[in-house]
Amino acid sequence: MKDSMRPLTPLEASSIPCTLNGHEINLNVPPAKRLLHVLRDDLAMTGTKRSCDIGRCGACMVMVDGVPVNSCLTMAYQCSGKSITTIEGVSAGGIDPIQRAFLEEGGFQCGYCTPGMIISVKALLDHNPDPTPLQIEEALSGNICRCTGYGGIKRAVQKAIEWRKESYESESISG
Amino acid sequence: MLLNRKGSGARWRVRPDGPDKVTGKLAYLTDMTAPDMLIGRVLRSPHPHARITAIRTEQAAALEGVHAVITHKDVPGLNRFGIAHPDQPVLCEDRVRYVGDAVAAVAADTIAIAEQALRLIEVDYEVLPIVDDAEYALTDDAPSLHSQGNLLHRNGFKRGDVITGFDNCAHVVEETYYTPRQMHTYMETEGGLFIFGEDGRLTVYAPTQHGFMDRMQLARILAIPQSDIRIVSSPIGGSFGGKDELNVQPYGALLARITNRPVKLHNSRWESVRAGLKRHPMKISMKTGVDCSGKLIAHQVRIIADTGPYATLGAEVLNFAVEHVIGPYRYDNLDVDGFSVYTNNGMSGEFRGFGGNQAIFALEGQFDRLAEKLGLDPWELRLRNMRKSEDPGPFDQPIALTEGAKQVSSAMTASTLWQERGKLGTEEQQAEPWIRTGIGAAFTMHGAGLGFGIPDPAGGRLTLAADGKIEAVFSYEEFGQGLIATLEQMLIEQFGFASEDIRIIIGDSDVVPDSGSTTASRATSMMWKSLQNLRPLFEEAVLSKAAEFVKFPARQLRFGEGGVYAIVVNPDSSAEECLITYPALAAACGEPVTCTTTFHFPTSATEKVGAHFLYTYSAVAVKVEVNQLTGRVRLLHQYHAVAAGPVMNPQGFLGQIEGGSSMALGFALTEDAVMSGGQYLTKNLDTYLVPTIAEHRGTIDVQAIEELPEDDSHGPRGIGEVGSVTLAPAIAAAIYDAVGIRVTKLPIDPELLLAQSFDQLLEKAVSGE
């Protein structure tokens, strides 16, 4: 029993190269550590939220190479050579039009699901600027919001689509 | 007024807490850390009912990196908690009564070490027979879970004589309704940070709905004065009633005290499920009779509420259900008998709607069934029995008079959705003959405030602070409902301040006055009333100071954006000019100018505990689609008419009704924390199904009816809960309209709605037909 008095130790930390919000970094963490905990506990980036831990609720959503993933199901080694974008990255250049749409339409209440929701909306619109309601539904059905009933979120997504179209058109004209 | 952004104009505002929420900058209390922080973990019972014969913690304590292992022996004060009736052990001594019961707790350097330490704690249990059914709990055969037996609380209400009443009825409907163990499912699970400072005071950073109540309970557990505890309790990632009671706070506080280090706890979802509160599962039997004209003659109700192992607010929830099974109708003869019963199932407690959700589902179901027997339109039957504005409340108590019942009924029946009833096209049904659509509606009056006989303090403070900010200080909590936004909007619209002039302070027991709890749809009403009381006081105090400095009579001054202005008698005479800015005024005053108000939530002149005085009225119509091949129900359109007085914050109001209705959709169709033998079968969000965006394909209209009687002095009524109580019975009525099947149990079992039973389908498949 004496052995049990010593803490069980995880695999040794290894150096995992990746890009986080545009910065090249090396993650010195055990390879199986969940990205969610790397972000929150090791890097003190708490915009990514912890909620169900099983990839069902989307509160911990981040983009890996532009694809939305649940960071609670992503292990550190899977990020090797990848580019990770968190809510902090989305906000780095000021408030994104998607975030502004959430503000103006009231697409949040307690706000705990909001970072993950905005990541999912961004990943959707970056790939498909003009999604159908069914495509929006599919893209966001992995993000649970318990407060809003999704009304404000749906209105925010529509507004963000409009704004992105307008800015694209104005850029096209001026360009 | 149909609530939407466009129609609200400039009153539709970006929430002041919004930018930090959409950028992820906002630090929730479970995001906090502190230097030298330890991780706390709680060991909970694997058994729903067992005797503890031994607890051995030596091995866990000897593990490197473990700083404390505590059991009941380490609780210096009262080893119990519970807002109204403290009967839940902080750490169990010799018996566990549910799978969330805490037996020990540890503080360690890391999560992994803390979890390893939990595995090293040895607890010897002697498993006891369980009580997993509330009706069984009331029988003589059932083991007794508490010294007073298994009945937490019994409450009822009688008028006339139902036995004779039923003899005089032309039609009687008898039905039993069942409602699920709904989970709050706040996205942020329980947690927080606990720090004993060098001054020996404890600071608790943990979500709650009533900071001062947590302070009182923690002082009792730790055996220290309340003044030695500071509760910081906002912002909160959702609560819905679920964080009203203590959860992790006792463990964090005890571990921090013993280790003299900051301790953080943050529940996993599974720990939140097993330990946390749920909505009371209720079995409600109703017998209701009418004469041949449809006049209600007699109404008999029996409520059995499964309150789980400990009290929290189980008694108060039952009182609310007793009131709301009577509801907005008048009966000659009435007999309601309710029981809140201890079991070894999960903890039941406070949850948005507070017993109204279950009661209204049952009551409205009776009206639909009686109307059919009478050959009457179901709404016509409601109208014939609906309370008049001057009628007393459900318990015959005086209530604040409004036309709310009539207003919402008229609005709902005039809605396009309701008008469509009976005219549903058959085209789509021919294209997909297994799809049936139907329209249904339901009605409610929902009480606000804690009710007669329960301390329900209110109040707040306005200060012109030293730096010139107008400080509005309340002890209410922001858990998403938009209380900060609503308070800011009231200050801007009622006083004339600019948002930059205002500093709102909430959620810190060291600096806020006791405004009572942020529960029971009460906070907006109480903030409004506070500002009504404070406005003349603050004008008097601040404007008279300003008058001294600007050499203008105080009565000719007013608050404005950025400072104090002269009241312009003739708007053409001169341009608006700020006479003195708030910072300049504050500097001239030399010290802060403060006004406070304290009062009690208005209650009825009655002796009936829990009876309400203020009510919100709502009528809801829905259109649903029933797929008879899958048994699945889709909500196509909803219309909510809500009479709650003036709308303080249109975005907040709309969000509360939309969000409340979404919870009600889950309550009606998918949500149930399923238990078997006292164990949860639905342990996380893969099996416990809250509505996603895909379940919200339909549209929703929210009609706010603002008109109140001219002499009304109570202002805006609560809207935090009413959106969550009326949808389920409306869906049940719409399903009946669609497929002629009566629903008595929520969530609705899809198999009930299949055109052919599964057995029939199977037989067909096997026989090859």
Boltz contact constraints between the chains, C-beta under 6 A:
constraints:
  - contact:
      token1: [A, 5]
      token2: [B, 62]
      max_distance: 6.0
  - contact:
      token1: [A, 5]
      token2: [B, 63]
      max_distance: 6.0
  - contact:
      token1: [A, 6]
      token2: [B, 64]
      max_distance: 6.0
  - contact:
      token1: [A, 7]
      token2: [B, 64]
      max_distance: 6.0
  - contact:
      token1: [A, 7]
      token2: [B, 65]
      max_distance: 6.0
  - contact:
      token1: [A, 7]
      token2: [B, 113]
      max_distance: 6.0
  - contact:
      token1: [A, 8]
      token2: [B, 116]
      max_distance: 6.0
  - contact:
      token1: [A, 46]
      token2: [B, 31]
      max_distance: 6.0
  - contact:
      token1: [A, 47]
      token2: [B, 24]
      max_distance: 6.0
  - contact:
      token1: [A, 51]
      token2: [B, 187]
      max_distance: 6.0
  - contact:
      token1: [A, 52]
      token2: [B, 269]
      max_distance: 6.0
  - contact:
      token1: [A, 52]
      token2: [B, 684]
      max_distance: 6.0
  - contact:
      token1: [A, 52]
      token2: [B, 685]
      max_distance: 6.0
  - contact:
      token1: [A, 53]
      token2: [B, 268]
      max_distance: 6.0
  - contact:
      token1: [A, 53]
      token2: [B, 269]
      max_distance: 6.0
  - contact:
      token1: [A, 54]
      token2: [B, 684]
      max_distance: 6.0
  - contact:
      token1: [A, 56]
      token2: [B, 685]
      max_distance: 6.0
  - contact:
      token1: [A, 56]
      token2: [B, 686]
      max_distance: 6.0
  - contact:
      token1: [A, 57]
      token2: [B, 685]
      max_distance: 6.0
  - contact:
      token1: [A, 59]
      token2: [B, 187]
      max_distance: 6.0
  - contact:
      token1: [A, 87]
      token2: [B, 24]
      max_distance: 6.0
  - contact:
      token1: [A, 88]
      token2: [B, 24]
      max_distance: 6.0
  - contact:
      token1: [A, 91]
      token2: [B, 23]
      max_distance: 6.0
  - contact:
      token1: [A, 99]
      token2: [B, 22]
      max_distance: 6.0
  - contact:
      token1: [A, 102]
      token2: [B, 22]
      max_distance: 6.0
  - contact:
      token1: [A, 103]
      token2: [B, 14]
      max_distance: 6.0
  - contact:
      token1: [A, 103]
      token2: [B, 18]
      max_distance: 6.0
  - contact:
      token1: [A, 103]
      token2: [B, 22]
      max_distance: 6.0
  - contact:
      token1: [A, 106]
      token2: [B, 651]
      max_distance: 6.0
  - contact:
      token1: [A, 106]
      token2: [B, 655]
      max_distance: 6.0
  - contact:
      token1: [A, 108]
      token2: [B, 21]
      max_distance: 6.0
  - contact:
      token1: [A, 109]
      token2: [B, 480]
      max_distance: 6.0
  - contact:
      token1: [A, 109]
      token2: [B, 655]
      max_distance: 6.0
  - contact:
      token1: [A, 110]
      token2: [B, 237]
      max_distance: 6.0
  - contact:
      token1: [A, 110]
      token2: [B, 238]
      max_distance: 6.0
  - contact:
      token1: [A, 110]
      token2: [B, 479]
      max_distance: 6.0
  - contact:
      token1: [A, 110]
      token2: [B, 480]
      max_distance: 6.0
  - contact:
      token1: [A, 111]
      token2: [B, 21]
      max_distance: 6.0
  - contact:
      token1: [A, 112]
      token2: [B, 187]
      max_distance: 6.0
  - contact:
      token1: [A, 112]
      token2: [B, 188]
      max_distance: 6.0
  - contact:
      token1: [A, 112]
      token2: [B, 237]
      max_distance: 6.0
  - contact:
      token1: [A, 113]
      token2: [B, 187]
      max_distance: 6.0
  - contact:
      token1: [A, 114]
      token2: [B, 21]
      max_distance: 6.0
  - contact:
      token1: [A, 114]
      token2: [B, 22]
      max_distance: 6.0
  - contact:
      token1: [A, 115]
      token2: [B, 24]
      max_distance: 6.0
  - contact:
      token1: [A, 137]
      token2: [B, 693]
      max_distance: 6.0
  - contact:
      token1: [A, 137]
      token2: [B, 694]
      max_distance: 6.0
  - contact:
      token1: [A, 140]
      token2: [B, 693]
      max_distance: 6.0
  - contact:
      token1: [A, 141]
      token2: [B, 692]
      max_distance: 6.0
  - contact:
      token1: [A, 141]
      token2: [B, 693]
      max_distance: 6.0
  - contact:
      token1: [A, 141]
      token2: [B, 694]
      max_distance: 6.0
  - contact:
      token1: [A, 144]
      token2: [B, 690]
      max_distance: 6.0
  - contact:
      token1: [A, 146]
      token2: [B, 185]
      max_distance: 6.0
  - contact:
      token1: [A, 146]
      token2: [B, 187]
      max_distance: 6.0
  - contact:
      token1: [A, 146]
      token2: [B, 238]
      max_distance: 6.0
  - contact:
      token1: [A, 147]
      token2: [B, 480]
      max_distance: 6.0
  - contact:
      token1: [A, 147]
      token2: [B, 659]
      max_distance: 6.0
  - contact:
      token1: [A, 148]
      token2: [B, 655]
      max_distance: 6.0
  - contact:
      token1: [A, 148]
      token2: [B, 659]
      max_distance: 6.0
  - contact:
      token1: [A, 149]
      token2: [B, 658]
      max_distance: 6.0
  - contact:
      token1: [A, 149]
      token2: [B, 659]
      max_distance: 6.0
  - contact:
      token1: [A, 149]
      token2: [B, 661]
      max_distance: 6.0
  - contact:
      token1: [A, 149]
      token2: [B, 662]
      max_distance: 6.0
  - contact:
      token1: [A, 150]
      token2: [B, 693]
      max_distance: 6.0
  - contact:
      token1: [A, 150]
      token2: [B, 696]
      max_distance: 6.0
  - contact:
      token1: [A, 151]
      token2: [B, 658]
      max_distance: 6.0
